[in-house]
Amino acid sequence: MAVDPELLDILVCPADHGTLTPVDLPADVCQRLVAKYRDQLGDEEPVVAAGLRCSTCGRVYPVVSDIPVMLVDEALSRQEVGD
């Protein structure tokens, strides 16, 4: 994952302002997210391998092609990522 460390220092969970930590996502979740975001990126094939986990609520925000998707509605639950 190539989230800029300076960006990671200022990002917080939009739901509860918890601290975010990078995590690897399971392969099946990555494949599902690639299929989901493929239409939105047009000609570019999305790359998904990691996410940002909130230390407070446990939501995981996917990182798609090095861009964190910081929308509560797009966040993955602990159950979806195997925690």
N, C-alpha and C positions, 0 to 999 in steps of 0.2 A: 504494500500500500504506500502511496506516495503523497499522503496528506502533509502539507507543509507544516513543520513543527511550530512555527509562529501562529499559523491558523489554528492548530490544535490547542494552543495555549489560550486562545480567546473563545473557542467554541464551547457552548454548554448545551445541555439537553433543553430543547424548547418547551418541554412539558413541565419540568420542575427545576431547571437550572443546575442539575447535577453535573459532576465532572465526567468527561468522556475519556474512555480508554480504547485504543485500537484492539480489535479481536479478529481472528481468522474465522471465516464462515465455512460451514460444511459444504462439500461439493454439490450436493443436491439443491441446497439453498442458492448457491451461486448460479447454477444452471437455470433455476426458476427466475431469478432476478434478471439474468441476461435476456431471457425470452421476454420478460415484462418490459424492459427498457429498450429493447431492440427497435421497436416502432418509433419511440420518442427521439432516438438519436439519428434517424435517417440513414445515411450512408456509413456511418461509423459503427463498428461492432462494439457493443458495450463490454467492458472488462469489470468483473466483480469478483473479488477475492476476500474482502474484509469489510468490517463495519466498525462503528464507534459505539461502545456500550456505555450506558449511563450507570454510574455507580449507585445512584439512588433508586431509580425505578426499574432498571434492568433492560429498558428498551435498547434495541440495537439499530442504529441508523446506517443503512448501507452506503458504501463508498463505490460509486459507479464511474468508471473511467477517471479515477483520481479526484472525483468531486463528491463530497459528503452530501447526501440527500437528507437535509435536516427538517423534514416534515413529519409531524407526529403521525399523520395518517399513513405514511410510508414506512414507519418504523416496524421492526420485527420484534416479536415477543421472545422471552427467554425460551419458551417451548419450541419455537420455530428454529432457533439456533442450537438447541440441544443442551440447554442449561436448566 
